Amino acid sequence: MSKTTSLLVSFLAGAAVGFVAGILVAPYSGAETRRRLKNKAKDLQYDLQEQVSQLSHKVTELAEKYTPVSKK
């Protein structure tokens, strides 16, 4: 495994452990915690969709800018 891959796997594992620990010691009830997680997941999904949309538009703009126009 490369050094970068190992670092990424370690980071993700640490983030997962931190997430689980945070859930276990959360000051909210189980129902409240699930509601908050659901809302946060929806927010993250929306943000990701916006970023993908912006990236798609930028790629399209760059493709149009650098693609030669065919002669008729």
C-alpha positions as CSV (number, residue, x, y, z in Angstrom):
1,M,0.0,0.0,0.0
2,S,1.4,3.4,-0.9
3,K,2.2,6.0,1.8
4,T,-0.7,8.3,0.5
5,T,-3.2,5.5,0.6
6,S,-2.1,4.4,4.0
7,L,-2.4,8.0,5.3
8,L,-5.9,8.3,3.8
9,V,-7.1,5.0,5.2
10,S,-5.7,6.0,8.7
11,F,-7.5,9.4,8.5
12,L,-10.8,7.8,7.5
13,A,-10.5,5.2,10.2
14,G,-9.8,7.9,12.8
15,A,-12.7,10.0,11.5
16,A,-15.0,7.0,11.8
17,V,-13.9,6.3,15.4
18,G,-14.4,9.9,16.3
19,F,-17.8,10.0,14.8
20,V,-18.9,6.8,16.6
21,A,-17.5,8.2,19.9
22,G,-19.3,11.4,19.4
23,I,-22.6,9.6,18.8
24,L,-22.1,7.5,21.9
25,V,-21.5,10.5,24.2
26,A,-24.0,12.8,22.5
27,P,-26.1,14.9,24.9
28,Y,-29.3,14.2,22.9
29,S,-31.7,11.3,23.0
30,G,-31.5,8.6,20.3
31,A,-34.4,10.0,18.3
32,E,-33.0,13.5,18.5
33,T,-29.5,12.3,17.4
34,R,-31.0,10.4,14.5
35,R,-33.1,13.5,13.5
36,R,-29.9,15.7,13.6
37,L,-27.9,13.1,11.6
38,K,-30.7,12.9,9.0
39,N,-30.8,16.7,8.6
40,K,-27.0,16.9,8.4
41,A,-27.0,14.2,5.8
42,K,-29.5,16.1,3.7
43,D,-27.5,19.3,4.1
44,L,-24.3,17.5,3.0
45,Q,-26.2,15.9,0.0
46,Y,-27.4,19.3,-1.1
47,D,-23.9,20.9,-0.8
48,L,-22.4,18.0,-2.7
49,Q,-25.0,18.4,-5.5
50,E,-24.3,22.1,-5.7
51,Q,-20.5,21.5,-5.9
52,V,-20.9,18.8,-8.6
53,S,-23.2,21.2,-10.6
54,Q,-20.7,24.0,-10.4
55,L,-17.9,21.7,-11.4
56,S,-19.9,20.4,-14.3
57,H,-20.6,23.9,-15.5
58,K,-16.9,24.8,-15.2
59,V,-15.9,21.7,-17.2
60,T,-18.4,22.5,-19.9
61,E,-17.1,26.1,-20.1
62,L,-13.5,24.9,-20.4
63,A,-14.5,22.3,-22.9
64,E,-16.2,24.9,-25.1
65,K,-13.3,27.3,-24.7
66,Y,-10.6,24.8,-25.7
67,T,-12.5,22.6,-28.2
68,P,-11.7,23.7,-31.7
69,V,-14.7,24.7,-33.8
70,S,-15.1,22.4,-36.8
71,K,-15.1,24.1,-40.2
72,K,-18.2,23.7,-42.3
